[in-house]
Amino acid sequence: MQKWTNPTKIIDLDIQQIGKTGMILTIVLSIGLLLLNSVVHLDFSFDFSWLGLLLFLVGYIVLIGLHEASHLVGFVLFAKVPWRSLDFGINMQLGVAYATTNEAVQNKAMRKVLILPFWTTGVLPAVIAISINSPLLALLSAWLIAGAVGDFSMIKELRTVNDDAWIKDDPELPKLYIFEHK
């Protein structure tokens, strides 16, 4: 695409800082949601089991997949990109899962794409967990909410950019290329 060759701005995210923030949020939200679940249900017990650990690991992998799938659905729904432009996978070098499009997306739509997984794989499971008294699901949702810290970092940076600017996601690095109208 010739049109998207000279960005007016590049947002380069600090993956190490995001990782540190994510780790702190994981601990704080895990304690917070487990405590909230306990207070709501007046049940302050916690049982550890190997089956529970296995269910947590499987649930975490499934929810990470759903997190990335939510991004893909968001690209189609909000940014109106074609399915064939979507890509997803795991960047083993950075240790992150990703979902992206090779199309440029307007900033307003990109922010919606970035926030969608927070609601679908973080907040919604937390509400369900508290309503059914599931400490395991509460813990999973805490981890997924904290896992959205990278998305929130991008949203924070994109809030300084005009809504009608176009955003191109780097396919390999935590970078966004901004193309603003002059």
C-alpha positions in Angstrom: 0.0 0.0 0.0 1.7 3.1 -1.2 -0.7 5.3 0.8 0.7 4.0 4.2 4.4 4.5 3.7 5.3 7.6 5.7 3.7 7.7 9.2 3.3 11.1 10.9 4.0 9.4 14.2 5.1 6.0 15.6 4.0 4.7 18.9 6.6 2.3 20.2 5.4 0.4 23.3 7.8 -0.6 26.1 7.0 -4.3 26.4 9.1 -4.7 29.6 7.3 -1.8 31.4 4.0 -3.3 30.2 5.1 -6.7 31.6 6.0 -5.2 35.0 2.7 -3.3 35.2 0.8 -6.4 34.1 2.5 -8.5 36.9 1.6 -6.0 39.6 -2.0 -5.7 38.3 -2.3 -9.5 38.2 -1.4 -9.8 41.9 -3.6 -6.8 43.0 -6.6 -7.9 40.9 -6.3 -11.6 41.9 -6.4 -10.6 45.6 -9.1 -8.1 45.0 -11.5 -10.3 43.0 -10.9 -13.3 45.3 -11.6 -11.1 48.3 -14.7 -9.6 46.7 -16.0 -13.1 45.9 -15.4 -14.1 49.5 -17.1 -11.1 50.9 -20.1 -11.3 48.6 -20.7 -15.0 49.4 -19.4 -14.9 53.0 -17.1 -17.8 52.1 -13.5 -17.3 53.1 -12.2 -20.7 52.2 -9.9 -21.6 49.4 -9.2 -25.1 48.2 -6.1 -26.0 46.2 -6.2 -29.1 44.0 -4.3 -30.4 41.0 -7.6 -30.6 39.1 -8.2 -26.9 40.0 -4.7 -26.0 38.8 -5.2 -27.9 35.5 -8.6 -26.2 35.0 -7.0 -22.9 35.6 -4.2 -23.5 33.0 -6.7 -24.8 30.4 -9.1 -21.9 31.2 -6.2 -19.4 30.9 -5.2 -20.7 27.5 -8.8 -20.7 26.3 -9.4 -17.2 27.6 -6.2 -15.9 25.9 -7.5 -17.4 22.7 -10.8 -15.7 23.2 -9.1 -12.4 24.0 -7.3 -12.5 20.6 -10.5 -13.7 18.9 -12.3 -10.7 20.4 -9.7 -8.4 18.7 -10.3 -10.1 15.4 -14.1 -9.8 15.7 -13.6 -6.1 16.7 -11.5 -5.5 13.5 -14.4 -6.9 11.4 -17.3 -5.2 13.4 -15.8 -1.8 14.2 -13.1 -1.3 11.5 -15.0 -3.1 8.7 -11.8 -4.9 7.5 -12.2 -8.1 5.5 -11.6 -11.5 7.3 -8.8 -12.3 4.9 -6.8 -9.3 6.3 -6.7 -10.8 9.8 -3.8 -12.6 11.4 -3.2 -14.1 14.8 -0.7 -16.2 16.6 1.9 -16.2 19.3 5.1 -14.2 19.1 7.5 -16.6 21.0 10.3 -14.1 21.1 8.2 -11.5 22.9 6.1 -14.1 24.8 2.8 -12.6 23.7 -0.3 -13.7 21.8 -1.4 -11.3 19.1 -4.2 -10.5 16.7 -3.9 -8.0 13.9 -4.9 -6.9 10.5 -2.7 -5.9 7.5 -5.2 -3.0 6.8 -5.0 0.5 8.2 -7.8 1.2 10.7 -9.3 4.6 11.8 -8.2 5.5 15.3 -11.8 5.6 16.7 -12.4 2.0 15.5 -8.9 0.9 16.7 -9.6 2.0 20.2 -12.9 -0.1 20.2 -11.0 -3.1 18.8 -8.4 -2.7 21.7 -11.0 -2.4 24.5 -13.4 -5.2 23.4 -11.4 -8.2 24.9 -11.2 -6.4 28.3 -15.0 -6.6 28.5 -15.5 -10.0 26.9 -12.7 -12.0 28.6 -12.1 -9.9 31.7 -15.1 -8.0 33.1 -17.8 -10.4 31.9 -16.1 -13.5 33.4 -15.5 -11.5 36.7 -19.3 -10.7 36.9 -20.2 -14.4 36.2 -17.6 -15.6 38.7 -18.9 -13.4 41.5 -22.6 -14.3 40.7 -21.9 -18.1 40.7 -19.3 -18.0 43.5 -16.4 -19.3 41.4 -13.0 -18.3 42.8 -11.3 -20.1 39.9 -13.2 -18.0 37.3 -12.6 -14.9 39.5 -8.9 -15.6 39.4 -8.9 -16.2 35.7 -10.8 -13.0 35.0 -8.3 -11.1 37.2 -5.4 -12.5 35.1 -7.2 -11.6 31.8 -8.1 -8.1 33.0 -4.4 -7.5 33.9 -3.4 -9.1 30.6 -5.2 -6.3 28.8 -2.6 -3.8 30.1 -0.9 -3.7 26.7 -4.2 -2.9 25.0 -4.7 -0.1 27.6 -1.2 1.2 26.9 -2.1 1.5 23.2 -5.4 3.1 24.0 -3.7 5.7 26.2 -1.3 6.6 23.4 -4.1 6.7 20.8 -6.2 9.1 22.9 -3.7 11.8 21.9 -4.3 11.1 18.2 -7.2 12.5 16.1 -10.2 10.1 15.7 -9.9 10.3 11.9 -6.2 9.4 11.8 -5.4 6.0 10.4 -3.5 3.4 12.4 -1.4 0.6 11.0 -0.4 -2.2 13.5 3.2 -3.5 13.1 2.9 -7.3 12.4 5.9 -8.2 14.5 6.6 -5.5 17.1 4.5 -3.7 19.7 4.4 -0.6 17.5 1.6 1.5 15.9 2.1 3.6 12.9 -0.1 6.8 12.8 -1.1 8.4 9.5 -2.8 11.8 10.1 -4.4 14.0 7.4 -2.5 17.2 6.8 
